[in-house]
Amino acid sequence: MQIFTEHCWNTIGVSGDSSCPELKTVIHCRNCNVYGAAGRTLLQREAPEGYIEEWGEILAQEWKHQSKKKTQSSVALHTYESESSEILCLTIFRVGQEWLALPVSVIKEITPCCPVHILPHRSNHVFLGIVNIRGEILMCISLRDLLGLPHVDPVSSKTKKSLTLGGRSGISPVVYQRMIVIDIQDNRWVFPVDEISDIHRLSSDQLSNTPVVIAKTPDTYTKKILHIDGKQINYLDHELIFYELLFYTLNRS
């Protein structure tokens, strides 16, 4: 192959008059050995005097700056985490006249009410039966009876006061009953509720300890107390509820 002068691609190549005979074979200068050899020569050339030292100092200063910035950010984040409280996301709902809350992490789905099928000799006041949630058969429980909440007549009126977490209480035109599917340790249960209010994000500082009288009651499932718009909301201990369901509920008559 003919060896052409330096930068021949700018004279007789694609950037010149395209008169190079090699273009018939290589189509473009970037496919030519001469062009490739010139590129390797450019990359392998000796660095100018002081070039390496200059860039060494620049990179060293940049590394020190980034390291200092990272250290400051880490200290600030650690200080923030140590001084700030835990952030919780809770789903708030109503059963009877009681407002309750569970962490969003254990709630897999909120669905319209489905027919509950009673199991002979197994269903009781807590274990209501089984429901079909889009082809999946799940056990349905009565959270009202498990918590020992009083039974109240369902509200037939289409206008009732409802808890609004936007900062004020309002008039809800229609209140729909729903079913909540919970998943705790890969075990799923369903329970009906009278109303779904909202998903609320709050700091753990906003939760109060349960009163001593409630805390010492054997059948209490309240972990913390939350007050919103004058409403008392019981933050339930979902792990305690799970173990109660797993070990006791299905054995009750």
Disulfide bonds with the S-S distance in Angstrom:
none
